[in-house]
């Protein structure tokens, strides 16, 4: 793999700011809905930023056939994706601001029929890697070189269909299929390892025939470098798995590692404090 | 069938890869797909370790780059087909109806129907056609599960040729489709060159005493029964309701206006299937026609060779004739 792909300091600064933007917008949108998945977005904010503001090949046309694809197994973190899609111009600003209101296309989970820029609908955990596998197969069959990135939750590793998809993707050697496991350690009922252990994740993916990389999911420079390297070398002959070690609720101290915040609501004064903390820290 | 190896000397012997020869009706699946592919349509096919059962091995041999084996993992196959469809391809994925319409029901709902993708699902060996393989391999609930999913078209062909015509026609159909087919040993009713029109019932006979509305395997014996009774001077109609959803409402109402009794016949639980769909229309319209639903009466079917089961559940010609005669008082 190439070693010269580390982003510049200016690029790193820009990506950090974009991850901060994702967190702040998530707080703003959940204020409208009055309930939402803050901490699921916060663990993945750097992943969102690296993909949409650096790694993915996109255009102004969200239906461009050669664009890189992004799918969310953990569809409940869509509130972090929607501000990016609005920022990219795929969805109008006023639609974003009507998040979850009657008739608005933006809900807790992403809907490809209603939301421009969403590459696949989700919400039922365990499907997305299969959907991405189909995209990667279809792309390769038609000689298109786009990459398909599938963000998965670590609790999602408990779904059997994930491993069906992992088996098939390895069988077909889909090196432009990238699974990103947001290993934030929590699921709805508590710590993943206490609810239903999923380790050793890296060994599992490797045993399924994947090219596995473990990275600090909040180190935007490392994360971006790794994904740039993966894209620069698509001859692995294996699908790729990134296990991103993250912190659920990253960026807001009282959310970090508190399982109750998987789903919640911040009253205005707490939201203000959370905003202030996010703005005050460099992640 | 000729013996091909030294260890097999009897002409009657066969092995799994020769199954297509025993199930010629399902050859029409590959026939339809090969026609579409040769015409330049972006069709691809997949199966879950059943390509010799559904005959897709022929498509796979003709277009190896367009066939994907998905292993014994039906849910992943359906979700992956949906992913394939987003890249401009039109996927046709096939497996036993019990594993498609039931095991992968939620994937069909979420990834295919909700996403409105042009995936074609072929649930074959439906109903009780798997005979003594048992309840795990029977599918007497798949119309029920599929019918309650929005935006999904359901086609239940009477034979292989009708399946082939429907596969050909499906390339211009803009919705996801669930094809519910038999095991490929149904006697032929249709010509594969006939045009298939989604949503339109096929009228084989009109009658005032009774109209039989059937889909799938019971269509052939139902036509025979209607003709036999007509030859005795009785007035019995017969509609092939090959598209179960959207149901041809006008055809049902016309039959109900003409006939005193409607008899629905399906290789499916009478709850949730064709009979239920017809009942909904008749009730909503306040039709005076009496309805008799015939099929599997809300039970798990026995095991037996299929022909024995069809006789036991009166889904064969003799059984349908008995029921029809009882209804019209032609004993």
Interface residues (C-beta under 8 A of the other chain):
Chain A: X65 X111 X112 X113 X119 X120 X121 X123 X124 X127 X130 X131 X132 X133 X134 X135 X136 X137 X138 X139 X141 X142 X144 X161 X164 X165 X167 X168 X171 X172
Chain B: X44 X65 X66 X68 X70 X71 X73 X75 X76 X78 X79 X80 X81 X82 X83 X84 X85 X86 X87 X88 X89 X91 X106 X107 X110 X111 X114 X115 X116
